[in-house]
């Protein structure tokens, strides 16, 4: 499982995504721990979407644990929550 850092904004997003994809073994089920994310913006959703697309490309489904409610709400507003496997109650 890869734990997202406390801050994932536009400045950090490319590096976070690069680290995430490098640390992601091909055989593992992709799982992210978002419980520590405290500061985020729409770039965080871009990172999550890129991970979900990569998982899909590998024939897997991305699992996101501990997503902050405000980030879940942002995903709902942007219309990407279903693709990310998120529910309204997350």
N, C-alpha and C positions, 0 to 999 in steps of 0.2 A: 504494500500500500504506500502511496506517495502522499505525504502531508503537504498541503499548500501552505505557503508562508502567511504571516499575519497581514502583509500588505501586498495586494495584487492589483495595481493600477496600471495605467498606460505605460508608465516608465518601466515597470517590472515585468509586465506581461510577456514580452519576447523571451527574456531570460528564463522565466518560470516555465514557459512552454518548452523551450529547448532542453532544460534540465529534466523536465517530466518525460519527454519523449526519449531522451538518452537513458533514463533510469528504468524504462518500461521494458521488461523482458518479454520477448515475443510469446512465450508459452503461458504467461500469467493472465488471469482475468484482470482487466484494468479496474483499479479501485482507487478513488481519491478520498482523502480525509480533508474536508473543508472546514472542520470545526474551529480551527485556529484563525480563520480569515476574519480580520477586524476592519480593514480598510479596503474598499474595492470600488470599481466602477464598471462600466460596460465592457471594458477590456477583459475583465475577469470572465465574463460570459464568453468572450471570443476564445479564451484559453480553454474553457470547458467544452465549447463547441468543437474546437480543433481536436481535443482529446476524444470526444464522442465520434467524430468522423474517422479518426485513426482506429478506434476500437471497431467501428463498423467495417472498415477496410480489412481488418484482421479477422473478421467474422465473430467478433465479441460484442458485448454490451457494456458500456461504461457504468460503473456504480459510483455514486457520489454520496459519501457519508457526512453528516454533520453540517450540511449547508445552512448558513445563517438565514433566518426568515426573510430579512430584507433582500438578500441576494436571490432567494427563491421568488420573491415578489417581482423583482426586476426581470427574472427569466419569464415569469407569467406575462408581464407587460410587453416584453419584446416578442412573445409568442414562440419561445424556444423551449419552454419547460417540458413539453411532451417529448421532444427529441432528446432531451437530457435525462428523461426518465424520472422527472420530478412530479410530485403531487402538490396540490394546493395546501396540504396539511404539513408539509415538510418543515 
